Amino acid sequence: MAGLDETTKTPTEIRLHQKSRILELTFDDGQRFELSYEFLRVYTPSAEARGHAPGQEVLPVGKRDVCIERVEAVGNYAIRPVFSDGHESGLYSWDLLYNLGAHRDELWQAYVDRLQREGGSRDPAACPTPLVKTSSGCGNR
């Protein structure tokens, strides 16, 4: 199971910064990452967003102002953020969080590029519904 072997880096500190909307993580190897709430929401590992098969991914749009209301521990291997848009089904394992932190800049750029290609927006008022992978415009399913 993810997050449970001897090579897994584990967080020694997890902090929510509500004003800046940043989740700060410090891992046992000394690495420290700052991940925006929007970034975490966009890269949720939930099947609802990732789909159950290739091609079923949903492009999350309108998440610029999303907040994390609380974070719940899941055993000794993950957290489950509860987002202000009602999303709470993503389990973020230690491995996933470390990977998101280590590759934050590239992942963010890939998301911004995809938004641009598919006509999406980070702003809630501009795109109230998610885009599926094959959509061509804001709000289309």
C-alpha positions in Angstrom: 0.0 0.0 0.0 1.2 3.5 -0.8 3.0 5.3 1.9 3.8 2.3 4.1 7.3 1.0 3.0 10.7 1.9 4.3 11.5 4.3 1.4 8.5 6.5 2.0 9.2 10.0 3.2 6.8 11.0 5.9 5.7 14.5 7.0 6.9 15.7 10.4 4.8 18.8 10.1 1.6 19.7 8.3 0.3 23.3 8.5 -2.6 25.1 6.9 -2.2 28.8 6.3 -5.7 30.0 5.7 -4.9 33.6 4.7 -2.4 32.6 2.0 -4.3 29.3 1.2 -1.1 27.2 1.4 -0.6 23.8 2.9 3.0 23.6 4.2 4.6 20.2 4.6 7.9 19.4 6.1 9.2 15.8 5.6 11.5 13.7 7.6 14.3 14.1 5.0 14.2 17.9 5.5 12.3 18.7 2.4 9.7 21.5 2.8 6.9 22.1 0.3 4.3 24.8 0.0 1.3 23.7 -2.0 -1.6 26.0 -2.7 -5.1 24.8 -1.9 -6.0 25.4 -5.6 -3.1 23.1 -6.7 -4.1 20.4 -4.3 -7.8 20.6 -5.4 -6.8 20.5 -9.1 -4.5 17.5 -8.5 -7.0 15.5 -6.3 -6.4 11.8 -6.5 -10.1 11.0 -6.3 -11.7 8.7 -8.9 -14.3 11.4 -9.3 -11.7 13.6 -10.9 -9.2 11.1 -12.3 -11.9 8.8 -13.7 -11.8 5.0 -13.6 -10.0 4.6 -16.9 -7.9 6.6 -19.3 -9.8 9.3 -21.0 -12.3 9.8 -18.2 -10.3 12.6 -16.5 -12.1 15.8 -15.6 -10.4 19.1 -16.0 -11.1 21.0 -12.7 -11.9 24.7 -13.4 -12.9 27.6 -11.3 -10.8 26.6 -8.3 -8.8 29.7 -7.7 -10.6 30.7 -4.5 -11.1 27.2 -3.1 -10.2 26.8 0.6 -9.4 23.8 2.8 -11.8 23.8 5.7 -10.0 21.0 7.6 -7.7 18.1 7.1 -8.4 14.7 8.5 -5.8 12.0 9.2 -6.2 8.7 7.4 -4.3 6.1 9.3 -0.6 6.7 9.3 -0.3 7.1 5.5 -2.5 9.9 4.2 -4.6 13.0 4.8 -8.1 13.8 3.5 -8.6 17.6 3.0 -12.1 18.9 3.1 -12.4 21.6 0.5 -14.8 24.6 0.5 -16.4 23.4 -2.8 -17.6 20.3 -1.1 -14.9 18.0 -2.4 -13.7 15.6 0.2 -13.1 12.2 -1.4 -9.4 12.6 -2.3 -6.9 10.7 -0.1 -3.5 12.3 -0.3 -0.8 9.7 0.6 2.6 10.7 1.9 4.1 9.5 -1.4 1.6 11.6 -3.4 2.1 14.7 -1.4 5.9 14.4 -1.7 5.6 13.9 -5.4 3.3 16.9 -5.8 5.7 19.0 -3.9 8.8 17.8 -5.8 7.1 18.4 -9.1 4.8 21.3 -8.3 6.1 23.8 -10.9 5.9 21.4 -13.8 2.5 20.1 -12.8 1.2 23.6 -12.4 2.4 24.6 -15.8 0.8 21.5 -17.3 -2.5 22.4 -15.7 -2.3 26.0 -16.9 -1.4 24.9 -20.4 -4.4 22.5 -20.5 -6.8 25.2 -19.2 -5.6 27.4 -22.1 -6.0 24.6 -24.7 -9.4 23.7 -23.5 -10.8 27.2 -22.9 -11.1 26.8 -19.1 -10.5 29.3 -16.4 -9.2 29.3 -12.9 -11.9 31.8 -11.9 -15.1 30.4 -10.3 -17.5 32.8 -12.0 -16.0 32.1 -15.5 -16.3 28.3 -15.3 -18.8 26.9 -12.8 -18.6 23.3 -14.0 -15.6 21.0 -14.7 -14.5 20.2 -18.2 -14.0 16.7 -19.4 -10.8 15.8 -21.1 -12.3 16.1 -24.6 -14.3 19.3 -24.1 -13.6 22.4 -26.1 -15.0 25.1 -24.0 -15.7 26.4 -20.5 -18.4 24.5 -18.7 -19.0 21.9 -21.4 -19.3 18.3 -20.2 
